[in-house]
Structure formats: structure tokens, C-alpha cells
Amino acid sequence: MPIQQALVAALITMFLCLFFGLFLINALAMLVSPRAWLELPEWFPTSGYMRMRKARYSTGVGALQVRIVGLLFFCSVFGMFFLMFRQR
């Protein structure tokens, strides 16, 4: 029974690391360069329907909006991470 619990815990940990890792890559791409974020390949489905609005969100106020959302994603990932591992 303890081996099964360890395997389940390892699978959950791997899934969470993959999820948070992809979320962080997405957030960092949004923060560094909104234009590059909109140019991510199709197999990396992060920018979604915003690809159609590339002209609006790649410069100016649209780029600022993308960076703000990227910052919110970045902070929320670290907030979730620290909430999961806090000690009482």
C-alpha cells in the first residue's frame, strides 16, 4: 500500500510540475515580448484566439495589457506554489 501511495504522489507531483512549468513559460513569454508570445508555434496553445488580433496586441496599449496579464499569471503561479508548500 505505501508503494501505491508513493506512485500516486509522484504522478501528481509530475503533473503539477508540468502544469506550472508550462504556465511559467507562458507567463515569461508574455512578460518579455508580447510579439514573440503571439508568434509561438501552433502546437503550444497559449495565445488562443489572440493570434487573430496580432496587430492589436503586439504593440502599444495591447502589448501593455498582455504584459500585465503575464505578470498576473507569473505571480499567481508562485502564489499557488507557496500556498501548497507552506508549513503550519
CORTA-V394252 format. One record per residue. RES is the residue in one small letter. PSI is psi in radians with two decimals (NA if undefined). D_CENTER is the distance of its C-alpha to the mean C-alpha in Angstrom with 2 decimals. Layout:
res=RES psi=PSI d_center=D_CENTER
res=RES psi=PSI d_center=D_CENTER
This chain:
res=m psi=-0.73 d_center=34.59
res=p psi=-0.52 d_center=32.77
res=i psi=-0.69 d_center=31.59
res=q psi=-0.71 d_center=30.05
res=q psi=-0.68 d_center=28.24
res=a psi=-0.69 d_center=26.98
res=l psi=-0.74 d_center=25.76
res=v psi=-0.75 d_center=23.95
res=a psi=-0.69 d_center=22.37
res=a psi=-0.72 d_center=21.37
res=l psi=-0.74 d_center=19.85
res=i psi=-0.74 d_center=17.86
res=t psi=-0.74 d_center=16.69
res=m psi=-0.73 d_center=15.74
res=f psi=-0.79 d_center=13.79
res=l psi=-0.69 d_center=11.87
res=c psi=-0.73 d_center=11.30
res=l psi=-0.79 d_center=10.12
res=f psi=-0.89 d_center=7.74
res=f psi=-0.58 d_center=6.37
res=g psi=-0.81 d_center=6.81
res=l psi=-0.68 d_center=5.05
res=f psi=-0.74 d_center=1.67
res=l psi=-0.69 d_center=3.96
res=i psi=-0.75 d_center=5.53
res=n psi=-0.82 d_center=4.19
res=a psi=-0.72 d_center=4.76
res=l psi=-0.67 d_center=7.71
res=a psi=-0.66 d_center=8.95
res=m psi=-0.68 d_center=9.14
res=l psi=-0.78 d_center=10.95
res=v psi=-0.89 d_center=13.16
res=s psi=1.83 d_center=14.35
res=p psi=-0.59 d_center=13.79
res=r psi=-0.76 d_center=16.46
res=a psi=-0.61 d_center=14.86
res=w psi=-0.68 d_center=11.58
res=l psi=-0.29 d_center=14.10
res=e psi=0.10 d_center=15.84
res=l psi=2.62 d_center=13.30
res=p psi=2.79 d_center=15.33
res=e psi=-0.52 d_center=15.96
res=w psi=-0.15 d_center=15.04
res=f psi=1.45 d_center=11.33
res=p psi=1.37 d_center=11.01
res=t psi=-0.64 d_center=8.26
res=s psi=-0.20 d_center=10.79
res=g psi=-2.28 d_center=13.08
res=y psi=-0.15 d_center=16.33
res=m psi=-0.23 d_center=15.72
res=r psi=-0.58 d_center=17.04
res=m psi=-0.37 d_center=20.38
res=r psi=0.66 d_center=20.21
res=k psi=-0.71 d_center=19.42
res=a psi=-0.60 d_center=22.48
res=r psi=-0.70 d_center=21.56
res=y psi=0.08 d_center=18.00
res=s psi=-0.30 d_center=18.55
res=t psi=2.86 d_center=21.13
res=g psi=-2.44 d_center=22.57
res=v psi=-0.60 d_center=21.46
res=g psi=-0.70 d_center=18.89
res=a psi=-0.65 d_center=17.13
res=l psi=-0.70 d_center=17.38
res=q psi=-0.74 d_center=15.83
res=v psi=-0.72 d_center=12.76
res=r psi=-0.66 d_center=12.60
res=i psi=-0.75 d_center=13.20
res=v psi=-0.67 d_center=10.42
res=g psi=-0.72 d_center=8.03
res=l psi=-0.69 d_center=10.07
res=l psi=-0.74 d_center=9.89
res=f psi=-0.80 d_center=6.18
res=f psi=-0.82 d_center=6.90
res=c psi=-0.63 d_center=10.10
res=s psi=-0.62 d_center=9.28
res=v psi=-0.82 d_center=7.46
res=f psi=-0.59 d_center=10.61
res=g psi=-0.79 d_center=12.77
res=m psi=-0.71 d_center=12.10
res=f psi=-0.84 d_center=12.66
res=f psi=-0.53 d_center=15.83
res=l psi=-0.62 d_center=17.02
res=m psi=-0.60 d_center=16.96
res=f psi=0.24 d_center=18.96
res=r psi=2.68 d_center=21.26
res=q psi=2.51 d_center=24.92
res=r psi=NA d_center=27.64
